[in-house]
Amino acid sequence: MHVHSNASDGTDRPAEVMRRAAAAGLDVIALTDHDTTAGWEEARNALPGGLTLVPGMELSCLLDGRSVHLLAYLFDPGNEELGEQTSLIRDDRVHRARQMVAKLNELGAAVTWEQVTRIAGDSVVGRPHIARALAEAGVVESPAGAFTKEWIDDGGRAYVERYALPVDRAIRLVRAAGGVPVLAHPRSPGYEVSDEAIAGLAAVGLAGVEVFHPDHDSSERISLTALAQALSLVSTGGSDDHGSFTPSAAAGSGAGGIGSETTPEDQYELLIAEAASRYA
């Protein structure tokens, strides 16, 4: 219920993501590219028999001035307000990436904007594309090496803040578009969300929390499951796969690619029922 394609910062086309999902033995896959629905059509057209596609998106959000991510499922892609906000986020990603490249140049890193856009292609530009450019230029040994304070990690020398939606507003927008909002990886380093904050988000419409994620250890999964049950939230899971470059795996968290983390069947059914209730 959480994978990326080259419509954002994954390395594989949506069609290849669908093929890999089927090869992994999955019966359901959610395509959740960052702030875009651009991969949905290709994914649908390439969907193998026996595999169900859940269209989704991972929204860039803020909570108390910190970056958090919100998974949005089964919303109306034609919703005007949500579309306007994701367009703003995408436009700002380009501006931000240009600023980061300029900062890298000031630091002596021989990367260019043309190089970054070539790597990104038609995708929404993101830090992984800059990381790959840094590796290509020999500044770091691998893209993972770019995600340090020396380079482009949060708070790093070349890091630049970006436009993002307040997460409570994002939840309301997803709901208004008929979708199901689920908080992504709330125990990932740099994206931590407290139990108290999750309870507050549940009060404004959060429908679920991503419990089963490569960044979450067993104790965190147990505590998040208990919290989700107490708040009547759906507990989802996903690999956060990005193809040949998966940030979680690069950081050593143990991500194993598509199918390495899944959503329990009963929780998936609750999520689908939540979406269906929006149209009842």
ChimeraX attribute file (.defattr): number of C-alpha atoms within 10 A of each C-alpha:
attribute: neighborCount
match mode: 1-to-1
recipient: residues
	/A:1	25
	/A:2	28
	/A:3	27
	/A:4	28
	/A:5	27
	/A:6	23
	/A:7	26
	/A:8	29
	/A:9	23
	/A:10	28
	/A:11	23
	/A:12	19
	/A:13	19
	/A:14	27
	/A:15	20
	/A:16	18
	/A:17	26
	/A:18	29
	/A:19	16
	/A:20	17
	/A:21	22
	/A:22	21
	/A:23	12
	/A:24	13
	/A:25	12
	/A:26	16
	/A:27	13
	/A:28	19
	/A:29	24
	/A:30	22
	/A:31	26
	/A:32	29
	/A:33	30
	/A:34	29
	/A:35	27
	/A:36	22
	/A:37	19
	/A:38	20
	/A:39	23
	/A:40	23
	/A:41	13
	/A:42	14
	/A:43	22
	/A:44	16
	/A:45	11
	/A:46	14
	/A:47	21
	/A:48	17
	/A:49	8
	/A:50	11
	/A:51	16
	/A:52	16
	/A:53	18
	/A:54	18
	/A:55	23
	/A:56	30
	/A:57	30
	/A:58	25
	/A:59	28
	/A:60	22
	/A:61	22
	/A:62	21
	/A:63	16
	/A:64	9
	/A:65	9
	/A:66	13
	/A:67	20
	/A:68	24
	/A:69	23
	/A:70	30
	/A:71	27
	/A:72	27
	/A:73	25
	/A:74	21
	/A:75	22
	/A:76	17
	/A:77	18
	/A:78	9
	/A:79	14
	/A:80	10
	/A:81	13
	/A:82	20
	/A:83	18
	/A:84	11
	/A:85	18
	/A:86	20
	/A:87	14
	/A:88	15
	/A:89	23
	/A:90	24
	/A:91	14
	/A:92	17
	/A:93	22
	/A:94	16
	/A:95	15
	/A:96	20
	/A:97	24
	/A:98	19
	/A:99	17
	/A:100	22
	/A:101	24
	/A:102	17
	/A:103	18
	/A:104	21
	/A:105	14
	/A:106	11
	/A:107	13
	/A:108	10
	/A:109	17
	/A:110	15
	/A:111	21
	/A:112	18
	/A:113	16
	/A:114	10
	/A:115	17
	/A:116	23
	/A:117	19
	/A:118	13
	/A:119	18
	/A:120	23
	/A:121	14
	/A:122	12
	/A:123	24
	/A:124	23
	/A:125	27
	/A:126	19
	/A:127	20
	/A:128	25
	/A:129	26
	/A:130	27
	/A:131	24
	/A:132	23
	/A:133	28
	/A:134	27
	/A:135	18
	/A:136	17
	/A:137	15
	/A:138	13
	/A:139	18
	/A:140	18
	/A:141	13
	/A:142	17
	/A:143	22
	/A:144	22
	/A:145	19
	/A:146	23
	/A:147	21
	/A:148	15
	/A:149	13
	/A:150	14
	/A:151	23
	/A:152	23
	/A:153	19
	/A:154	15
	/A:155	13
	/A:156	14
	/A:157	16
	/A:158	22
	/A:159	23
	/A:160	19
	/A:161	14
	/A:162	17
	/A:163	17
	/A:164	25
	/A:165	22
	/A:166	17
	/A:167	22
	/A:168	19
	/A:169	14
	/A:170	24
	/A:171	28
	/A:172	18
	/A:173	21
	/A:174	26
	/A:175	22
	/A:176	16
	/A:177	21
	/A:178	22
	/A:179	25
	/A:180	27
	/A:181	30
	/A:182	26
	/A:183	26
	/A:184	28
	/A:185	26
	/A:186	24
	/A:187	19
	/A:188	17
	/A:189	10
	/A:190	12
	/A:191	16
	/A:192	14
	/A:193	18
	/A:194	11
	/A:195	14
	/A:196	10
	/A:197	12
	/A:198	19
	/A:199	16
	/A:200	13
	/A:201	17
	/A:202	22
	/A:203	12
	/A:204	13
	/A:205	19
	/A:206	27
	/A:207	26
	/A:208	27
	/A:209	25
	/A:210	27
	/A:211	31
	/A:212	26
	/A:213	27
	/A:214	23
	/A:215	23
	/A:216	20
	/A:217	14
	/A:218	11
	/A:219	9
	/A:220	15
	/A:221	18
	/A:222	14
	/A:223	13
	/A:224	22
	/A:225	20
	/A:226	14
	/A:227	19
	/A:228	23
	/A:229	13
	/A:230	10
	/A:231	16
	/A:232	13
	/A:233	23
	/A:234	25
	/A:235	27
	/A:236	27
	/A:237	24
	/A:238	25
	/A:239	26
	/A:240	30
	/A:241	27
	/A:242	25
	/A:243	21
	/A:244	11
	/A:245	20
	/A:246	23
	/A:247	20
	/A:248	22
	/A:249	20
	/A:250	15
	/A:251	13
	/A:252	11
	/A:253	15
	/A:254	15
	/A:255	22
	/A:256	15
	/A:257	23
	/A:258	27
	/A:259	25
	/A:260	17
	/A:261	21
	/A:262	20
	/A:263	22
	/A:264	13
	/A:265	11
	/A:266	10
	/A:267	16
	/A:268	18
	/A:269	13
	/A:270	16
	/A:271	23
	/A:272	14
	/A:273	12
	/A:274	17
	/A:275	20
	/A:276	14
	/A:277	10
	/A:278	14
	/A:279	8
	/A:280	5
